[in-house]
């Protein structure tokens, strides 16, 4: 059987090709190696692409043990039999290492439908883990970070001359010695069409029709966080001084600009991190307090305000609180009954996840509960803000298909369990960029979204007008 292969460069598409029937691998049948764990493991190859169309290093992709210079195989099954004209292998890093592709109609016997025979001049690479192990275990303390390097991501499209009917399984062989550097596999898909399978950012036309966001000029500081008071008249941000991260406030002028810069000395009680995650007429939720495992204190402190003066009401306490990171994010509803946190625990799907807990009669909070696999990926979800409808959740993540590094997403609560959420929607290219975009905070009164964006390696505070009709969704 004659076969053809195309290696396509990555490009962005904001629409799916609905004419073709596409399936993504849904089960594992056999594989040669697995790093284990929730990140980088073999299960990350299942389902639709989590990293494309951008590509690049991610905990959401399979990183085989021999990805640097060895041979690996994976056999995957699909939910239902299908005619196959095309097999697509999504390679996050250093694409071009697929050597053979097989298909099966019974899950046992496999037929070769494409193979790559390297030219005898093709060099084979050997390397050690000494300089590459960091790719497996690299973690960063803060969510403001540089864009990870992207090394030649690509999609290996095997277009068959003759369609194979009733395919239920695909086997892919790799020789990772064909190219130097790290390798990762994001997904494996099949189609009944010879039109190359494309993947898109999960956004919608309303977000794409917004005007571009604009920068808010805050001289002499580099903002790291953002919070707006309930009436929209006061802005809290944080910036690093020579010693620690400090909370700074501004007030809104009649022309919409922010002025009256003030270092909030009373709030800057933490030894290193100080930031405001929520503010309303009842309280201000401030992070960065010192906490110790075993005390149930979570590092977040409540303050009340009177005539511009803030008074501490003590730290929030969560039953059996634990966090593998030295930093966390939180949001508390206006009535104080629901606390949402971004932390990493034994129950995380991979990295930092979103959790919820409710207030008990004694004023403390119960055990943190994971908000589910739809909302949480194998990478990080952070900086949550639940809007006043109790259903609309803004957050940032690098665990779904993004335009760059971290992007800002919205998801909607589907029932009363707080564990069932809609598939996260990317807020689109008018907000998210090829760099970091996060720390979203929506001013519901004035219908303005504020967030932090990294531009040329430096954080900036951005704003964009987004109507409630677009952002909030009624169930």
Secondary structure as UniProt FT lines:
FT   STRAND          3..8
FT   TURN            18..19
FT   STRAND          22..24
FT   STRAND          27..31
FT   HELIX           42..45
FT   TURN            52..54
FT   TURN            59..60
FT   TURN            65..69
FT   STRAND          71..93
FT   STRAND          98..104
FT   STRAND          111..115
FT   TURN            120..121
FT   TURN            129..133
FT   HELIX           134..137
FT   STRAND          154..175
FT   HELIX           176..178
FT   STRAND          184..191
FT   HELIX           205..208
FT   STRAND          214..216
FT   TURN            219..220
FT   STRAND          225..228
FT   TURN            230..231
FT   STRAND          234..240
FT   STRAND          245..252
FT   TURN            254..255
FT   STRAND          258..263
FT   TURN            265..267
FT   STRAND          275..279
FT   STRAND          284..287
FT   TURN            293..294
FT   STRAND          297..306
FT   TURN            307..308
FT   STRAND          309..318
FT   TURN            319..320
FT   STRAND          329..332
FT   TURN            334..335
FT   STRAND          338..343
FT   TURN            346..347
FT   STRAND          353..359
FT   TURN            361..362
FT   STRAND          369..370
FT   TURN            373..375
FT   STRAND          381..386
FT   TURN            388..389
FT   STRAND          392..397
FT   STRAND          407..413
FT   TURN            416..417
FT   STRAND          425..426
FT   TURN            429..431
FT   STRAND          437..443
FT   TURN            444..447
FT   STRAND          448..455
FT   TURN            456..457
FT   STRAND          458..465
FT   HELIX           468..471
//
